[in-house]
Each structure stands twice: as C-alpha cells, then as structure tokens.
C-alpha cells in the first residue's frame, strides 16, 4: 500500500465518481481506477459499490477512509516539518474555506502570498462551514476560513475579518419599492437559501427568529449549493435572500438587485487551526499576510 494509493482512494471517496476524482488528482481515469482495483485485489475486499455512474463506499470503505485520512494527515505533517527546515523556498500550504470566504476574500491573499513565496504550493478546498471545520479537524487542511460561528475545543479559532450582510431582491420584485418589508411580509414571501450547514443559511434563520418568524413559517422557493447560484436565482426573480454584500456589490451598483432595510448582524470571518498540529512557517507567514495592508 502506497501513499499515492491512499490519496486516490480518499479522493474517490470524496467525489463518489472515478472521473471527477481523476480530474481533482490530475490523473487519467484509467490510472485512478487501477489504483482502486489494486487496493481491493491486494486485500481481497470491496471498498466501493458501483451504482450506475456513481460509486458509494461500502461499510469496509467507510471504516478504511478514516484511517486513510489519518495516515495522509500524518504524512503531510512530516513533509511540512521537513519543508520548514528549508525555509520558505519549497513546501505546501493546504487551505479550506467556506464559499463566501473562499470565492471572494481569500483569492487576493493567496495571490499576494504566491508572489512573495513562489516555492510554496497553495491548495484551496471549498465547502460549507461544517465541511471546512471537519477538514481542519481531520488534518485534511492546515488552515480553515469560515463565516459561521463554530464550537470545537480541538481548534484554535481567531476572528480575521468582518463581513457585511444584505437582504436583497430583484429590482422587479414587489418588495423592491417598499424598501423596508414588515415581519408579516417577510413571513409570506418566497426565499432563496443556501443548503443546511451553510453559515449564510444560519444567519438568515437567526435574523428571522429574532423577528418572531420560525424556520418552518417561511416558504423556501429554492435551496441552492452556492452563493453564485443563489445570486442568479434572486436576480431572475425567484425570491429574496440574505447574502454577503461582497457577493452582490456589483449587482447592487448596477441596479439589478435592490437592498431592503432590516436589521442584520455584522458577520465575522474566522481562521481555524488544529491546536495539536505543528504550525509550519508557511502557515505563520500566511497569517501575517492577513493582517498586512495591501501595498
């Protein structure tokens, strides 16, 4: 059994698809399939059930993926320790972020970091708040960045930035002319929301609860997996949403979306790091960059 086989196995387990996993790993589909077949043949065990074009972990596969991730995390920690000994001339930094942070706030930072340390390979995984927390906790990411509150005693959690939220509708939406809808109107309206586990979804439900509106009292027209899909649906008139201002700033400026005035909390962006993992020089320099002002 090799580390490469373990990496392939974990990628296939996460993607639940051979071709998608191959794309993530920059391998051919045949090489990916062969690595999985070699593992299953070597130990005479079935790790995946093939269901149509997708695949699912068997019970044995679900148990094995936990150990495989742990081995890969330890190998990454050993590699990071060696990379530290060479300064910042080579090495890697694995980041994970929830969608608003990962798609809008982090990319300029990553660009500045790569300009300063071109020998460090930076990777970024995008998920929701719950997924990012799990990746950092399991060692699949060195640093995580989220926009939702999280409680995990195994993680170091630091506020690194603030985020403004906005309640928006399409310019053609009936609410657009009133600017400030009542609680009853909010209750009766159609909503476009992110999936459960999203920090943005949690904020919306908290705000509505503060107005006396329970989660089951609102009509969810669409539940979508990304900020971009939510934004597009709202522009098309599918309903209202609460979303980060940085996601819709251009559309507000152009008039395609209208912001409604209701009390919304300022949301914080947090950095997550496992308390027991070695803090590499690459991580320390990235965190320094966060507090620097761009030149």
Secondary structure as GFF3:
##gff-version 3
##sequence-region A 1 295
A	DSSP	alpha_helix	3	15	.	.	.	ID=ss1
A	DSSP	alpha_helix	18	25	.	.	.	ID=ss2
A	DSSP	alpha_helix	29	43	.	.	.	ID=ss3
A	DSSP	beta_strand	48	51	.	.	.	ID=ss4
A	DSSP	beta_strand	54	57	.	.	.	ID=ss5
A	DSSP	alpha_helix	59	85	.	.	.	ID=ss6
A	DSSP	beta_strand	91	98	.	.	.	ID=ss7
A	DSSP	alpha_helix	99	100	.	.	.	ID=ss8
A	DSSP	pi_helix	101	105	.	.	.	ID=ss9
A	DSSP	alpha_helix	106	116	.	.	.	ID=ss10
A	DSSP	beta_strand	120	127	.	.	.	ID=ss11
A	DSSP	alpha_helix	129	138	.	.	.	ID=ss12
A	DSSP	beta_strand	143	146	.	.	.	ID=ss13
A	DSSP	beta_strand	155	163	.	.	.	ID=ss14
A	DSSP	beta_strand	165	170	.	.	.	ID=ss15
A	DSSP	three_ten_helix	174	177	.	.	.	ID=ss16
A	DSSP	alpha_helix	183	188	.	.	.	ID=ss17
A	DSSP	beta_strand	190	194	.	.	.	ID=ss18
A	DSSP	alpha_helix	199	210	.	.	.	ID=ss19
A	DSSP	three_ten_helix	215	217	.	.	.	ID=ss20
A	DSSP	beta_strand	219	224	.	.	.	ID=ss21
A	DSSP	alpha_helix	227	235	.	.	.	ID=ss22
A	DSSP	beta_strand	241	244	.	.	.	ID=ss23
A	DSSP	alpha_helix	245	254	.	.	.	ID=ss24
A	DSSP	beta_strand	257	260	.	.	.	ID=ss25
A	DSSP	beta_strand	267	274	.	.	.	ID=ss26
A	DSSP	alpha_helix	281	291	.	.	.	ID=ss27
###
